[in-house]
Every structure is written in C-alpha cells, then in structure tokens.
C-alpha cells in the first residue's frame, strides 16, 4: 500500500489501524475518589479494627458497673445429715432439697483502677478512628496520583498523534517536491524512517496508558481491562501556591493523623499506668444478696445479707512492677517514634513543597518552549518548501516540538501530583479538597 506515493511496511499500516473503537467511560477525580474510598479493602479492615476497639472499651466499662449473679440448685443426699444429742440423733437437713441465691457486688473504690482501664480503652478506640482517617487519606492519595498518571499518559498519546500528523504532512511535502524533482529520494526515505519510529512510540504511549488504566481499575475494584477516560479539571487547591515550607510544616504538625495517633497512644499508656498502680492498693467492695435453702429443720429458710469488704493483693510475684516497667519502656519507645515521625514528615513536606514549586517554574518555561518550537517548525517547513532548507532541519524541528510538548505536559502533571502530595503531607482530607 502507498501513503503519499511511498511504500510503507505492513507493520506501519497495522499500527495506523490499531486504535480503540469503544467509547471509554468518563471518570472525574472526585467521583473516582469516592468510589476508591467506598470500595477500599484496607479501609474496611481498619473500620473492623475500630469496631473491635469500641467493643473492648465496653468490656472495660463493665468493670465499673455492678455484677449480678444468680444460682439455682437441687441436691440429693445419700444419708440425711443429723446431730447427736446424748443417746438420740436430731435431723439437721432434708435428704433432698432445693436452693437458690441472688447476689449483687459493686466496687466502691479501687484508686481509679477500673476507671483508668476504661479511659485507656476509649482513647485507643479514638486512636483507631484517627487511623481509619489516615488509611482513608492514604487510599485517596494513591488514587489521585494514579489518576494524574492516567491524565499524563492520555496527553502523551495525544502528543504522539500530533507528531504523526506533522511527520505525515512533511512526508507529503517531500513526495510533492520529489515529483517536481526538487529533492532526492533520500528525503522521502528519511521521512519514512522517522514516521516508523513515531508509530512505535505511539504504540508505547498507548501501552503505558493501558497499564495505567489497569492500575486505576485495580484501585476501584473494577475489571482491569475496562477503558477509562480521565477528565482534566482544576484541582481547587490554589492556596498551595503561596504556602511556604514553614507554613506547610505547621499545617502538618497540626493535622497529620500519625502524630495524633502517637499522642493518643501516649495518653492511653498514662491511663494504663494509673490502672496498674491501683493494683498495689486496697479495693473497697460491697455485696448484697438473698440466699434460700429448702430445709424444714431450719428457720428461716431464706436470708438477706449485706457485706462490706476490703481486699488487697499482698504479693503477685512482681507482675505489677514488671507491667509498670513495660509501660515505661513503651512510653520511651513512643517518644522516639514521635521524634522520628516528626523528622520524616518535615522531610516529606519539604520535598513535596519544593517539587510543587519546581513544577510551577517548569510549566512556565516549557510552555514558552512549546510556542517557540511551533514557530521553529513553521519556519523550517516554509524554508524547505522554498528549497532553501533541508529535510533534516524539518525533522529535527518536529522532534524538538514533540520534546517540548512532552516536557510541558510532564511538568503540568508533575505539578498536579506534587500538589496532591503536599495536601497529603500536610494532613488535608483529599476527598474534601477534590470535590
């Protein structure tokens, strides 16, 4: 087959015809974030952990409430109990009898032992709620970055198609000039080679887009081969342009869930310590109840009781002291973890703020480079058509424009990804920003 009067290899024709005909489903960033969060298995697992922690706090709360116990029994004796009075015996109980009891016990004071355990359990449940929000934002940033990768890969396909159009136009001009005898066959062959190379790059760009679509579909729990058309929109996070590193750092300290989790865990350890220390002191309890035993030889058969008691654990093998040492070690570990986390977050914020700033500068530079590359191509094509320029100059101008457009779009989406990363690093809720 001939294209513009030249012979093109079959694989080039196949590449030209290789194009998806099905309509891809459009997907906005806000819509995708909502789906990703709703279907995230990591977030569902985190929610179950939160439910478990809440249930455990209710278990600890039960120690603060009265315990009520009831029992019922029936007894059959082989011999009837009796007592000896001189030469005779007197029955003391029936051989067969029923008995039941009802008792209520309440701890009046235990030096805040049970109350501290309950407070620690509630704090841990709260920390897991913060962890769920952290996982939610982690899912959101993963989706957002993949979404911007898809937008970039879509633009790379457009850039490759634009390069193909320019090369085909040049090959047409070359063929016309060849027919007129103004150029040699070498110019046509050179154009064919460049066109073949551009077709291969377009196939590579399409492949990258397909892989990125699969990654996005995996996050959304969709079939991997489902086509997706990402919609390019304004991010709605323009306030980042004027944010300094120090402001970003302050926002991260105030909002990052990881730091709040560490702080809540340290509060829970303080409550655990109070609860463990309470084991060293007495406990004041009160018990009331009613006991009934069926016995016609005894009166009364049932009786009410009220008991006020004090209990203390005199020795437990040093377990309480060991637990207090364990808590002290855990507290020291958390302090070190917090300091390391602060340093890591500071580095993360600094890196992303700088990346965002650099990307904005690149956008300005590369946008101007695209304009200049277009003008350069126009001039070289005009010079070639007039016979004062060479085919190599035109082909180089086409390549230069493709490079400029590639650099521009990469800068644009590097900026969007850096912007999303800054939002994540400062603890902002991405689903609230991209809406």
PEJOLIN-V717373 format. One record per helix or strand of 2 or more residues. SS is the DSSP state (a for helix, b for strand). FROM is the first residue (numbers start at 1). TO is the last residue. Records with the same first field share a line. If there is no record, write none. Layout:
SS = FROM-TO ; FROM-TO
This chain:
b = 2-3 ; 6-7 ; 25-27 ; 67-76 ; 82-85 ; 88-91 ; 96-109 ; 228-230 ; 283-293 ; 302-311
a = 10-17 ; 29-39 ; 41-64 ; 113-180 ; 185-219 ; 238-242 ; 245-255 ; 257-278 ; 319-385 ; 391-425 ; 430-433
